[in-house]
Amino acid sequence: LSDKEEGKRKKSKSKVDCCGFPLSIFFIVVNEFCERFSYYGMKAVLVLYFRYFLQWDDDLATTIYHTFVALCYLTPILGAIVADSWLGKFKTIVYLSVVYTIGQAILAVSAIHDITDLDHNGKPDSMAFHVALSMVGLSLIALGTGGIKPCVSAFGGDQFEDQQEKQRSTFFSIFYISINAGSLLSTLITPILRAQECGINSQQKCYPLAFGVPAVLMAVALVVFIMGSNMYTKAAPKGNIMLEVCRCIGFAIKNRFQHRSKRYPKREHWMDWANEKYDKLLIAQVKIVLKVLFLYIPLPMFWALFDQQGSRWTLQATTMDGNFGAFKVEPDQMQIVNPLLILAMVPLVDSVVYPLTKKCGLNFTPLRRMTVGMFMAGLAFIAAALLQIQIDKTLPTFPSASQSQVKFLNLENSVLPVTVDGATYSIQPFQACQTLSFPSVPIQMENTVTIAVGSRPPVTETLLKGERQTILDTVCWNLSSGSRLVNGFEAEVNITAGSKDLGFIPQFGSTFLISNRMGQICEYSQSLGFGSSYTLLIPGVALQSKQDIKPNTVHMAWQIPQYFLMTTGEVVFSVTGLEFSYSQAPSNMKSVLQAGWLLTVAVGNIIVLIVAEAGQLPDQWAEYVLFASLLICVCVIFSIMAYFYTYIDPMEIEAQFAEGGPQDKEEKSKNLSMTDVIPASEDKKSEVKQSRI
């Protein structure tokens, strides 16, 4: 795994071409497909893992999800610096892929509930253990996937000779297809794996399988990449231009601060204070980069909305009906709409929309396209808000932090009056009362019925404050006939029948009482809709079903319009933004703008976690409207910035400096010393001539 060359490209002894392409690119393409399958497959089910396995609420699940995504887009900068300045691309990819694989494996292990489920009730007894393991795994994944992101495509480009421009272009097209294929298949398959039930002691949703398959794919990606080691063309690290740019900017700021007195001559641009140490060409290139990076300032708001497809929109889908007739769609599978629309819309926009606008005489510049893309993303969240309003009309009313909810089941063959907080409710035989809401916590309950068989004390339970979707079932049983007591509370419960102590029933567990009669077997089937909840009563030989929560009635297909608007925005914003950055970047600083672009994605996800934690809006639709409003405001600001932006040709500017030749280092040193000792009022000739970019 070592790079033996120093400063020169090391060519493999056994390099083989296939149809004009280096055989080594096969390993790189397969590696990228497996890695993207691993990442997007894990990411597709991540927010539901937080919500339903780790039992976090929607806001915390969204916060941690976007923290993870932000880290995934911050670490590419670190990966690029390590690859260009120290290890080289090949070593960086291998080492960080090992870290990546370990992280995926740890995440899969963290989802095995049987590890800490000592009482075999289907729920982990030590949730802190699973949370800690998950965070370690996600941290390693963020380091791995982000670190190799800027290296793999560049390493693939290194495999071609200078005269193989056509083959290199074809490779990048195939490389892009492999990314989308991995994303598409994983978003389709992984939610299906999650929906399966697995476990040793109890059957639960199979998150270990949903995370385990991506872990295996990442291991395959690593093995395949290493298999092609002897065929690769490897380039030794030559230093990272980002570090050079940072040093140049740092020196300019430091030099300007040291000469902030009015007695020193002003310079046309603050970067001109780096003239004493750095070439004018480098300074001019940095000016160009800073000019583009200034336009990047509003862009994080777009990504703040875009990346919520995997968090808020997925959680929204959990409250919708995914029955499409011939097939059923899991909530996390709806994310597949985005890559499907991208594959259809990218060629359509490039070959139809843009040429049509050109024929109509519209000057649809890249920055105007990006403005339209941001506006489309804002409309997508308006559509999501309207949809959420309709969904909220169909959802049950859950208790707030200051409320209690209780529901009673009467399995006696007589009317059962129950007094709760001074109000008496009559429950008919073998019926359940409606869910009752009370403003006080705890509530006091009293059983006022006279029971002829057996002896039962009054029932009193304290509800946990602010527990959502918690239904309290108080069941009155005829103990002499043989019954099963089920504990649906959030803690173990001690059961007594008269003077007989039946012991503790574990959380969500049950106890069986011996009956003197022969048991009877009955078969019962019922179609359960998405999101529904039922209580099944067995008062005799017949089974009665009581609906607690109605099935979801708003269909998932209603999410397609918001996905369409968001994908349209992505096509005209993201693709155009990358093209604009590439065209405006100096020849040796395209990686700097790429790093800046990825940084906007990270900042966008940080905005989401801030709003999710600090916003505390009572309704989800209001949060959607807030994000849409913020993006529309930012869109207006960006359009003003774009109006005053002047497009440039970096190659032309670089050619002008090449004709003039670089400034001599001795002259720089002389200028530095003169700037230190000569005030502007004493010698006007000491002022350095500048050119504005």
C-alpha positions as CSV (number, residue, x, y, z in Angstrom):
1,L,0.0,0.0,0.0
2,S,3.0,2.3,-0.2
3,D,3.8,5.0,-2.7
4,K,7.4,4.5,-3.7
5,E,7.7,7.5,-6.0
6,E,8.6,11.0,-4.7
7,G,6.9,13.7,-6.8
8,K,6.4,11.6,-9.9
9,R,3.5,9.3,-11.0
10,K,4.1,5.7,-10.3
11,K,2.9,3.5,-13.1
12,S,2.0,-0.1,-12.6
13,K,4.1,-2.8,-14.1
14,S,1.0,-4.7,-15.1
15,K,-1.3,-1.9,-16.4
16,V,-3.9,-3.4,-18.7
17,D,-6.3,-1.6,-21.1
18,C,-9.7,-2.9,-22.1
19,C,-11.5,-1.2,-25.0
20,G,-9.2,1.8,-24.6
21,F,-10.0,2.1,-20.9
22,P,-7.6,1.2,-18.0
23,L,-8.8,-2.0,-16.4
24,S,-8.2,-0.4,-13.0
25,I,-11.3,1.8,-13.4
26,F,-13.5,-1.3,-13.1
27,F,-12.4,-1.7,-9.5
28,I,-13.0,2.1,-8.8
29,V,-16.5,2.1,-10.3
30,V,-17.5,-1.1,-8.4
31,N,-16.1,0.4,-5.2
32,E,-18.1,3.6,-5.7
33,F,-21.3,1.7,-6.3
34,C,-21.0,-0.4,-3.2
35,E,-20.0,2.6,-1.0
36,R,-22.9,4.7,-2.2
37,F,-25.2,1.7,-1.6
38,S,-23.8,1.5,1.9
39,Y,-24.2,5.2,2.7
40,Y,-27.6,5.9,1.2
41,G,-29.0,2.6,2.5
42,M,-28.0,3.3,6.0
43,K,-29.1,6.9,5.8
44,A,-32.6,6.0,4.4
45,V,-33.6,4.2,7.6
46,L,-31.6,6.3,10.1
47,V,-34.3,8.7,11.2
48,L,-36.8,5.9,11.8
49,Y,-34.1,4.1,13.8
50,F,-33.7,7.1,16.0
51,R,-37.5,7.6,16.3
52,Y,-38.7,4.0,17.0
53,F,-35.7,2.0,18.2
54,L,-33.9,4.6,20.3
55,Q,-37.3,6.1,21.2
56,W,-36.3,9.7,20.6
57,D,-38.9,12.3,19.7
58,D,-39.2,13.9,16.3
59,D,-37.1,16.9,17.1
60,L,-34.2,15.0,18.7
61,A,-34.2,12.4,15.9
62,T,-34.1,15.3,13.3
63,T,-31.3,17.1,15.2
64,I,-29.0,14.1,15.4
65,Y,-29.8,13.1,11.8
66,H,-28.7,16.5,10.5
67,T,-25.7,16.6,12.8
68,F,-24.5,13.4,11.2
69,V,-25.1,14.7,7.7
70,A,-23.3,17.9,8.5
71,L,-20.2,15.9,9.7
72,C,-20.3,13.9,6.5
73,Y,-19.9,17.2,4.5
74,L,-17.3,18.7,6.8
75,T,-14.8,15.8,6.8
76,P,-14.2,16.0,3.0
77,I,-12.0,19.0,3.6
78,L,-9.9,17.0,6.0
79,G,-9.8,14.0,3.6
80,A,-8.6,16.2,0.8
81,I,-5.8,17.8,2.9
82,V,-4.6,14.4,4.2
83,A,-4.6,12.9,0.7
84,D,-2.8,15.8,-1.0
85,S,-0.4,16.7,1.7
86,W,0.5,13.4,3.4
87,L,-0.9,9.9,2.5
88,G,-1.8,10.3,-1.1
89,K,-5.2,9.3,-2.6
90,F,-4.8,5.6,-2.6
91,K,-3.7,5.2,1.1
92,T,-6.4,7.7,2.2
93,I,-9.1,5.8,0.5
94,V,-8.0,2.5,1.9
95,Y,-7.4,3.6,5.5
96,L,-10.6,5.6,5.8
97,S,-12.6,2.8,4.1
98,V,-11.5,0.6,7.0
99,V,-12.7,3.2,9.4
100,Y,-15.9,3.4,7.4
101,T,-16.5,-0.4,7.5
102,I,-15.9,-0.6,11.2
103,G,-18.4,2.3,11.8
104,Q,-21.1,0.5,9.7
105,A,-20.5,-2.7,11.6
106,I,-20.8,-1.0,15.0
107,L,-24.0,0.7,13.9
108,A,-25.5,-2.7,12.9
109,V,-24.5,-4.2,16.3
110,S,-26.1,-1.2,18.1
111,A,-29.4,-2.1,16.6
112,I,-29.6,-5.6,18.0
113,H,-32.1,-5.3,20.8
114,D,-31.4,-8.7,22.2
115,I,-28.0,-7.6,23.5
116,T,-29.5,-5.8,26.5
117,D,-33.0,-7.3,26.5
118,L,-32.5,-9.4,29.6
119,D,-36.1,-9.8,30.4
120,H,-37.0,-10.8,26.8
121,N,-39.8,-8.2,26.4
122,G,-38.6,-6.9,23.1
123,K,-37.2,-3.6,24.4
124,P,-33.6,-2.9,25.3
125,D,-33.0,-2.6,29.1
126,S,-30.0,-0.4,28.7
127,M,-30.9,2.2,26.0
128,A,-27.7,4.2,26.9
129,F,-25.6,1.4,25.7
130,H,-27.3,1.4,22.3
131,V,-27.2,5.2,22.0
132,A,-23.4,5.2,22.8
133,L,-22.7,2.5,20.3
134,S,-24.8,4.2,17.6
135,M,-23.0,7.5,18.1
136,V,-19.5,5.9,17.9
137,G,-20.6,4.1,14.7
138,L,-22.0,7.2,13.1
139,S,-18.9,9.2,14.0
140,L,-16.7,6.7,12.2
141,I,-19.0,6.6,9.2
142,A,-19.0,10.4,8.9
143,L,-15.2,10.4,9.0
144,G,-15.0,7.6,6.5
145,T,-17.5,8.6,3.9
146,G,-16.6,12.3,4.1
147,G,-12.9,11.6,4.0
148,I,-12.9,9.5,0.8
149,K,-15.5,11.6,-1.0
150,P,-13.0,14.0,-2.6
151,C,-10.5,11.3,-3.3
152,V,-12.2,8.5,-5.2
153,S,-13.3,10.4,-8.3
154,A,-10.0,12.3,-8.5
155,F,-8.1,9.0,-8.1
156,G,-10.2,7.5,-11.0
157,G,-9.2,10.5,-13.2
158,D,-5.5,9.8,-12.4
159,Q,-5.8,6.5,-14.2
160,F,-5.9,8.1,-17.6
161,E,-3.1,9.6,-19.8
162,D,-3.2,13.1,-21.0
163,Q,-4.3,12.0,-24.5
164,Q,-7.3,10.0,-23.1
165,E,-9.6,13.0,-22.6
166,K,-12.5,11.3,-24.2
167,Q,-12.1,8.1,-22.2
168,R,-11.8,10.2,-19.0
169,S,-15.0,12.0,-19.8
170,T,-16.8,8.7,-20.4
171,F,-15.4,7.4,-17.1
172,F,-16.9,10.3,-15.1
173,S,-20.3,9.6,-16.7
174,I,-20.1,6.0,-15.7
175,F,-18.9,7.0,-12.3
176,Y,-22.0,9.3,-11.9
177,I,-24.3,6.5,-13.0
178,S,-22.8,4.2,-10.4
179,I,-23.5,6.7,-7.7
180,N,-27.2,7.1,-8.7
181,A,-27.6,3.3,-9.2
182,G,-26.2,2.6,-5.7
183,S,-28.5,5.3,-4.2
184,L,-31.5,4.1,-6.1
185,L,-31.2,0.5,-5.2
186,S,-30.3,1.0,-1.5
187,T,-33.2,3.4,-1.0
188,L,-35.5,0.7,-2.4
189,I,-34.1,-2.3,-0.7
190,T,-33.0,-1.2,2.8
191,P,-36.5,-0.1,4.0
192,I,-37.8,-3.5,2.9
193,L,-35.1,-5.1,5.1
194,R,-36.0,-2.8,8.0
195,A,-39.7,-3.8,7.7
196,Q,-38.9,-7.5,8.3
197,E,-39.1,-8.9,11.9
198,C,-36.1,-10.6,13.4
199,G,-34.7,-11.3,16.9
200,I,-33.6,-14.1,19.2
201,N,-35.9,-13.8,22.1
202,S,-38.5,-11.5,20.5
203,Q,-39.3,-10.4,17.0
204,Q,-38.9,-6.7,16.3
205,K,-38.3,-4.5,13.2
206,C,-35.0,-5.7,11.7
207,Y,-32.8,-2.7,12.0
208,P,-29.7,-4.9,12.4
209,L,-30.3,-6.3,8.9
210,A,-31.0,-2.9,7.5
211,F,-27.7,-1.7,8.8
212,G,-25.9,-5.0,8.4
213,V,-26.3,-5.2,4.6
214,P,-24.8,-1.8,4.0
215,A,-21.9,-2.8,6.3
216,V,-21.3,-5.9,4.1
217,L,-21.4,-3.8,1.0
218,M,-18.9,-1.4,2.4
219,A,-16.6,-4.3,3.2
220,V,-17.0,-5.5,-0.4
221,A,-16.1,-2.1,-1.6
222,L,-12.9,-2.1,0.4
223,V,-11.9,-5.6,-0.8
224,V,-12.6,-4.8,-4.4
225,F,-10.6,-1.5,-4.3
226,I,-7.6,-3.3,-2.7
227,M,-7.8,-6.0,-5.4
228,G,-6.9,-3.5,-8.1
229,S,-3.9,-2.2,-6.2
230,N,-1.3,-3.5,-8.7
231,M,-3.2,-2.0,-11.6
232,Y,-3.5,1.6,-10.3
233,T,-1.6,4.6,-11.4
234,K,-0.7,6.4,-8.2
235,A,0.3,10.0,-7.7
236,A,2.5,11.1,-4.8
237,P,1.1,13.9,-2.6
238,K,2.1,17.2,-4.0
239,G,0.7,19.6,-1.3
240,N,-2.8,20.9,-0.9
241,I,-3.8,24.2,-2.6
242,M,-6.4,24.9,0.1
243,L,-3.6,25.2,2.7
244,E,-1.7,27.6,0.4
245,V,-4.8,29.7,-0.1
246,C,-5.4,29.8,3.7
247,R,-1.8,30.8,4.3
248,C,-2.0,33.6,1.7
249,I,-5.3,34.9,3.2
250,G,-3.9,34.7,6.7
251,F,-0.7,36.6,5.8
252,A,-2.8,39.4,4.1
253,I,-5.0,39.8,7.2
254,K,-1.9,39.7,9.5
255,N,0.0,42.2,7.3
256,R,-3.0,44.5,7.0
257,F,-3.5,44.5,10.8
258,Q,0.2,45.3,11.4
259,H,0.0,48.2,9.0
260,R,-3.4,49.6,10.0
261,S,-2.0,53.0,10.7
262,K,-3.1,55.9,8.4
263,R,0.5,56.6,7.6
264,Y,0.6,53.5,5.4
265,P,-0.7,53.8,1.9
266,K,-4.1,52.2,1.2
267,R,-4.3,49.3,-1.2
268,E,-7.1,48.7,-3.7
269,H,-8.0,45.2,-2.3
270,W,-7.2,43.9,1.2
271,M,-5.7,40.8,-0.4
272,D,-3.0,43.1,-1.9
273,W,-1.4,43.1,1.5
274,A,0.0,39.7,0.6
275,N,2.1,41.1,-2.2
276,E,5.2,41.1,-0.1
277,K,5.3,37.3,0.2
278,Y,3.1,35.8,-2.5
279,D,3.0,35.9,-6.3
280,K,0.6,38.3,-7.9
281,L,-0.9,35.4,-9.9
282,L,-1.7,33.5,-6.7
283,I,-3.2,36.7,-5.1
284,A,-5.3,37.3,-8.2
285,Q,-6.6,33.7,-8.1
286,V,-7.4,34.0,-4.4
287,K,-9.4,37.2,-5.2
288,I,-11.4,35.3,-7.8
289,V,-12.1,32.4,-5.3
290,L,-13.2,34.9,-2.6
291,K,-15.5,36.6,-5.0
292,V,-17.3,33.3,-5.7
293,L,-17.2,32.2,-2.0
294,F,-19.0,35.4,-1.2
295,L,-21.9,34.3,-3.4
296,Y,-21.9,31.0,-1.4
297,I,-23.0,32.7,1.8
298,P,-26.8,32.4,1.1
299,L,-26.6,28.9,-0.3
300,P,-26.8,26.9,3.0
301,M,-30.5,27.7,3.3
302,F,-31.3,25.7,0.2
303,W,-29.5,22.6,1.7
304,A,-31.3,23.2,5.0
305,L,-34.6,22.4,3.1
306,F,-33.2,19.9,0.7
307,D,-31.8,17.4,3.3
308,Q,-35.0,17.3,5.3
309,Q,-36.3,14.8,2.7
310,G,-34.6,12.2,4.8
311,S,-35.8,13.5,8.2
312,R,-39.0,15.6,8.4
313,W,-40.5,14.3,5.1
314,T,-39.8,10.7,6.1
315,L,-41.5,11.3,9.5
316,Q,-44.4,12.9,7.7
317,A,-44.8,9.7,5.6
318,T,-45.2,7.6,8.7
319,T,-48.5,9.3,9.3
320,M,-49.7,8.6,5.7
321,D,-51.2,5.6,3.9
322,G,-48.6,3.7,1.8
323,N,-51.0,1.2,0.2
324,F,-50.6,1.5,-3.6
325,G,-52.8,-1.5,-4.3
326,A,-50.4,-3.9,-6.0
327,F,-47.7,-3.0,-3.6
328,K,-47.1,-1.2,-0.3
329,V,-44.5,1.6,0.2
330,E,-42.7,2.0,3.5
331,P,-42.3,5.6,4.7
332,D,-38.5,5.6,4.2
333,Q,-39.0,4.3,0.6
334,M,-40.6,7.5,-0.5
335,Q,-37.1,9.0,-0.7
336,I,-36.6,7.0,-3.9
337,V,-38.8,9.5,-5.7
338,N,-35.9,12.0,-5.7
339,P,-33.3,9.8,-7.5
340,L,-35.9,8.6,-10.0
341,L,-36.9,12.1,-10.9
342,I,-33.3,13.2,-11.1
343,L,-32.5,10.5,-13.7
344,A,-35.5,11.7,-15.7
345,M,-35.2,15.5,-15.3
346,V,-31.5,16.1,-15.8
347,P,-31.5,15.1,-19.5
348,L,-34.9,16.8,-20.0
349,V,-33.8,20.1,-18.6
350,D,-30.5,20.0,-20.5
351,S,-31.9,19.1,-23.8
352,V,-35.3,20.7,-23.8
353,V,-35.8,23.4,-21.1
354,Y,-32.5,25.3,-21.4
355,P,-32.5,25.3,-25.3
356,L,-36.1,26.4,-25.3
357,T,-35.4,29.4,-23.0
358,K,-32.4,30.3,-25.2
359,K,-34.6,30.3,-28.3
360,C,-37.2,32.5,-26.5
361,G,-34.4,35.1,-26.0
362,L,-34.3,34.7,-22.2
363,N,-30.9,35.2,-20.7
364,F,-31.1,32.3,-18.2
365,T,-27.7,32.7,-16.6
366,P,-26.3,30.2,-14.1
367,L,-27.0,32.5,-11.2
368,R,-30.6,33.1,-12.3
369,R,-31.0,29.3,-12.6
370,M,-29.8,28.9,-9.1
371,T,-32.2,31.6,-7.9
372,V,-35.1,29.7,-9.6
373,G,-33.9,26.5,-7.9
374,M,-34.0,28.1,-4.5
375,F,-37.5,29.4,-5.2
376,M,-38.7,25.9,-6.2
377,A,-37.4,24.4,-3.0
378,G,-39.4,27.1,-1.1
379,L,-42.5,26.1,-3.0
380,A,-41.8,22.4,-2.1
381,F,-42.0,23.3,1.6
382,I,-45.2,25.3,1.1
383,A,-46.6,22.1,-0.5
384,A,-45.4,20.1,2.4
385,A,-47.0,22.5,4.9
386,L,-50.4,22.3,3.0
387,L,-50.2,18.5,3.1
388,Q,-49.3,18.5,6.8
389,I,-52.4,20.6,7.5
390,Q,-54.5,17.9,5.9
391,I,-52.7,15.1,7.8
392,D,-53.2,16.8,11.1
393,K,-57.0,16.8,10.6
394,T,-56.8,12.9,10.5
395,L,-54.5,12.4,13.5
396,P,-55.7,11.6,17.0
397,T,-55.3,14.2,19.7
398,F,-52.2,13.4,21.8
399,P,-51.6,14.7,25.3
400,S,-49.4,17.8,25.7
401,A,-46.8,18.1,28.4
402,S,-49.4,19.3,30.8
403,Q,-52.1,16.8,30.1
404,S,-53.1,13.2,30.9
405,Q,-55.0,10.8,28.7
406,V,-56.7,7.6,30.0
407,K,-58.9,4.9,28.4
408,F,-60.8,2.1,30.2
409,L,-61.9,-1.3,29.1
410,N,-64.8,-3.1,30.8
411,L,-64.7,-6.8,30.6
412,E,-67.5,-7.3,33.2
413,N,-71.0,-8.3,32.1
414,S,-72.4,-5.2,33.8
415,V,-72.1,-1.4,33.6
416,L,-68.8,-0.2,35.2
417,P,-68.9,3.4,36.7
418,V,-65.4,4.9,37.1
419,T,-64.7,8.2,38.8
420,V,-61.8,10.2,37.5
421,D,-60.9,13.6,39.0
422,G,-64.4,13.9,40.4
423,A,-66.2,13.0,37.1
424,T,-68.0,9.7,36.8
425,Y,-68.0,7.7,33.5
426,S,-70.2,4.7,32.9
427,I,-68.6,2.0,30.7
428,Q,-70.9,-0.5,29.1
429,P,-70.3,-4.3,29.4
430,F,-67.4,-5.5,27.2
431,Q,-66.9,-2.0,25.8
432,A,-64.2,0.6,25.9
433,C,-64.7,4.2,26.8
434,Q,-63.4,7.0,24.5
435,T,-60.0,8.4,25.3
436,L,-60.4,10.9,28.1
437,S,-58.1,14.0,28.4
438,F,-57.4,15.7,31.7
439,P,-55.4,18.9,32.5
440,S,-53.9,17.5,35.7
441,V,-50.9,15.3,36.2
442,P,-51.3,12.9,38.0
443,I,-55.0,12.0,37.8
444,Q,-56.9,10.2,40.5
445,M,-59.1,7.2,39.5
446,E,-61.6,5.3,41.7
447,N,-63.4,2.1,40.8
448,T,-67.0,2.5,42.2
449,V,-68.6,-0.7,40.9
450,T,-69.6,-3.5,43.3
451,I,-68.1,-6.9,42.1
452,A,-69.8,-10.2,43.0
453,V,-67.0,-12.5,42.0
454,G,-63.5,-12.1,43.4
455,S,-62.1,-9.1,45.3
456,R,-60.4,-6.2,43.5
457,P,-59.0,-3.0,45.0
458,P,-59.5,0.4,43.4
459,V,-57.2,1.1,40.5
460,T,-54.9,4.1,40.6
461,E,-52.1,4.9,38.2
462,T,-49.9,7.9,37.6
463,L,-49.3,8.9,34.0
464,L,-45.9,10.0,32.8
465,K,-45.9,13.7,32.0
466,G,-45.9,14.6,28.3
467,E,-45.9,11.0,27.1
468,R,-47.2,10.9,23.6
469,Q,-49.2,8.1,22.1
470,T,-49.5,6.4,25.6
471,I,-52.9,4.7,26.1
472,L,-53.7,3.6,29.6
473,D,-55.8,0.5,29.6
474,T,-57.5,-0.3,33.0
475,V,-58.9,-3.8,32.7
476,C,-61.4,-5.4,35.1
477,W,-61.3,-9.2,34.9
478,N,-63.4,-12.0,36.3
479,L,-60.4,-13.8,37.9
480,S,-62.3,-17.1,38.7
481,S,-62.7,-18.0,35.0
482,G,-59.0,-18.0,34.0
483,S,-57.7,-14.8,32.4
484,R,-54.5,-13.2,31.1
485,L,-53.4,-9.9,32.5
486,V,-51.4,-7.7,30.2
487,N,-49.2,-4.8,31.4
488,G,-49.2,-1.9,28.9
489,F,-47.5,0.6,31.2
490,E,-44.0,2.1,31.0
491,A,-42.9,0.2,34.1
492,E,-43.5,-3.1,35.9
493,V,-46.8,-3.5,37.8
494,N,-47.6,-5.5,40.9
495,I,-50.9,-7.5,40.7
496,T,-53.0,-8.7,43.6
497,A,-56.3,-10.5,43.6
498,G,-57.8,-10.2,47.1
499,S,-55.2,-11.7,49.4
500,K,-53.4,-13.5,46.7
501,D,-50.2,-11.9,45.3
502,L,-49.8,-12.6,41.6
503,G,-46.4,-10.9,41.6
504,F,-44.9,-8.4,39.1
505,I,-45.7,-8.3,35.5
506,P,-42.8,-6.8,33.5
507,Q,-43.2,-3.9,31.1
508,F,-45.3,-4.9,28.1
509,G,-45.4,-8.5,29.6
510,S,-48.2,-10.7,30.7
511,T,-49.1,-13.3,33.3
512,F,-51.3,-16.4,32.9
513,L,-53.7,-17.7,35.5
514,I,-54.5,-21.4,35.6
515,S,-58.1,-22.2,34.5
516,N,-60.1,-25.2,35.5
517,R,-61.7,-25.4,32.1
518,M,-60.3,-26.7,28.8
519,G,-59.1,-23.9,26.7
520,Q,-60.7,-23.0,23.4
521,I,-59.0,-21.9,20.2
522,C,-60.5,-19.4,17.8
523,E,-59.1,-17.9,14.6
524,Y,-59.5,-14.2,13.9
525,S,-58.2,-12.0,11.1
526,Q,-58.5,-8.3,10.6
527,S,-56.9,-5.9,8.1
528,L,-54.9,-3.2,9.9
529,G,-54.3,0.1,8.1
530,F,-51.2,2.2,8.2
531,G,-50.9,3.9,11.6
532,S,-54.0,2.3,13.2
533,S,-54.4,0.9,16.7
534,Y,-56.9,-1.6,18.0
535,T,-57.8,-3.2,21.3
536,L,-59.1,-6.8,21.0
537,L,-61.5,-8.0,23.7
538,I,-62.2,-11.6,24.3
539,P,-65.2,-11.6,26.7
540,G,-66.3,-15.1,25.7
541,V,-66.0,-17.3,22.6
542,A,-66.4,-14.3,20.3
543,L,-63.7,-11.6,19.8
544,Q,-64.5,-7.9,19.7
545,S,-62.3,-5.3,18.1
546,K,-62.2,-1.7,19.4
547,Q,-60.5,0.9,17.3
548,D,-58.3,3.2,19.3
549,I,-56.6,5.1,16.5
550,K,-58.0,5.3,12.9
551,P,-55.8,4.2,10.0
552,N,-53.9,6.9,8.1
553,T,-56.2,8.2,5.4
554,V,-54.0,10.7,3.5
555,H,-52.1,8.8,0.8
556,M,-48.3,8.9,0.4
557,A,-48.8,9.8,-3.3
558,W,-49.6,13.3,-2.1
559,Q,-45.9,13.7,-1.2
560,I,-45.0,13.4,-4.9
561,P,-45.7,17.1,-5.7
562,Q,-43.4,18.3,-3.0
563,Y,-40.7,15.8,-4.2
564,F,-41.2,17.0,-7.8
565,L,-40.7,20.7,-6.8
566,M,-37.7,19.9,-4.6
567,T,-36.0,17.8,-7.3
568,T,-36.7,20.4,-9.9
569,G,-35.0,22.9,-7.6
570,E,-32.1,20.6,-7.1
571,V,-31.5,20.1,-10.8
572,V,-31.4,23.8,-11.6
573,F,-29.6,24.7,-8.4
574,S,-27.1,22.0,-7.6
575,V,-26.0,21.0,-11.1
576,T,-25.9,24.6,-12.2
577,G,-24.0,25.6,-9.1
578,L,-21.3,23.1,-9.7
579,E,-21.0,24.2,-13.3
580,F,-20.8,27.8,-12.3
581,S,-18.2,27.2,-9.7
582,Y,-16.1,25.2,-12.1
583,S,-16.3,27.9,-14.8
584,Q,-15.4,30.7,-12.4
585,A,-12.6,28.9,-10.6
586,P,-8.9,29.3,-11.5
587,S,-7.3,26.2,-13.0
588,N,-5.5,25.1,-9.9
589,M,-8.2,26.1,-7.3
590,K,-11.3,24.1,-8.4
591,S,-10.8,21.9,-5.4
592,V,-11.0,25.0,-3.1
593,L,-14.4,25.9,-4.5
594,Q,-15.5,22.3,-4.3
595,A,-14.6,22.3,-0.6
596,G,-16.6,25.6,-0.2
597,W,-19.6,24.0,-1.9
598,L,-19.5,21.0,0.4
599,L,-19.2,23.4,3.3
600,T,-22.5,25.1,2.4
601,V,-24.2,21.6,2.6
602,A,-22.8,21.2,6.1
603,V,-23.9,24.6,7.3
604,G,-27.3,24.0,5.9
605,N,-27.7,20.9,8.0
606,I,-26.5,22.8,11.1
607,I,-29.3,25.4,10.4
608,V,-31.9,22.6,10.6
609,L,-30.7,21.2,13.9
610,I,-30.7,24.8,15.4
611,V,-34.3,25.4,14.2
612,A,-35.4,21.9,15.3
613,E,-34.1,22.5,18.8
614,A,-34.6,26.2,19.3
615,G,-37.8,26.7,17.2
616,Q,-40.2,24.6,19.3
617,L,-43.1,25.4,17.1
618,P,-46.3,23.7,18.2
619,D,-47.3,22.5,14.7
620,Q,-45.1,20.9,12.1
621,W,-46.8,22.8,9.2
622,A,-45.7,26.0,10.9
623,E,-42.1,24.8,10.8
624,Y,-42.4,24.0,7.1
625,V,-43.7,27.6,6.5
626,L,-40.9,29.0,8.5
627,F,-38.3,27.3,6.5
628,A,-40.0,28.2,3.2
629,S,-40.2,31.9,4.3
630,L,-36.5,31.9,5.3
631,L,-35.5,30.5,1.9
632,I,-37.6,32.9,0.0
633,C,-36.0,35.8,1.9
634,V,-32.6,34.4,1.2
635,C,-33.6,33.9,-2.4
636,V,-34.3,37.6,-2.8
637,I,-30.9,38.4,-1.2
638,F,-29.1,36.0,-3.5
639,S,-30.8,37.5,-6.6
640,I,-29.6,40.9,-5.7
641,M,-26.0,39.6,-5.1
642,A,-26.2,37.8,-8.5
643,Y,-27.4,41.0,-10.2
644,F,-24.2,42.8,-9.3
645,Y,-21.9,39.8,-10.0
646,T,-19.6,40.2,-13.1
647,Y,-18.7,36.9,-14.8
648,I,-15.0,36.5,-15.5
649,D,-12.7,34.2,-17.5
650,P,-10.1,32.9,-15.1
651,M,-7.9,31.6,-17.9
652,E,-7.7,35.0,-19.5
653,I,-6.7,36.6,-16.2
654,E,-4.1,33.9,-15.6
655,A,-2.7,34.4,-19.2
656,Q,-2.3,38.2,-18.5
657,F,-0.2,37.4,-15.4
658,A,1.8,34.8,-17.3
659,E,2.8,37.3,-19.9
660,G,4.0,39.8,-17.3
661,G,5.9,37.1,-15.4
662,P,6.0,36.5,-11.6
663,Q,7.3,39.1,-9.2
664,D,10.8,38.4,-8.0
665,K,11.1,37.3,-4.4
666,E,13.9,39.8,-3.7
667,E,11.6,42.6,-4.8
668,K,8.9,41.2,-2.5
669,S,11.3,41.3,0.4
670,K,12.3,44.8,-0.5
671,N,8.7,45.9,-0.7
672,L,8.0,44.4,2.7
673,S,10.9,46.3,4.4
674,M,9.9,49.6,2.6
675,T,6.3,49.2,3.8
676,D,7.5,48.8,7.3
677,V,9.6,52.0,7.3
678,I,8.3,54.5,4.8
679,P,5.1,56.5,5.5
680,A,2.8,57.2,2.6
681,S,3.3,61.0,3.1
682,E,7.1,60.8,2.6
683,D,7.3,58.7,-0.5
684,K,4.4,58.3,-2.9
685,K,6.6,56.1,-5.2
686,S,6.6,53.3,-2.6
687,E,2.9,52.6,-3.3
688,V,2.4,49.3,-5.1
689,K,0.3,49.4,-8.2
690,Q,-2.7,47.1,-8.1
691,S,-5.2,45.7,-10.6
692,R,-8.8,45.1,-9.5
693,I,-10.2,41.7,-10.3
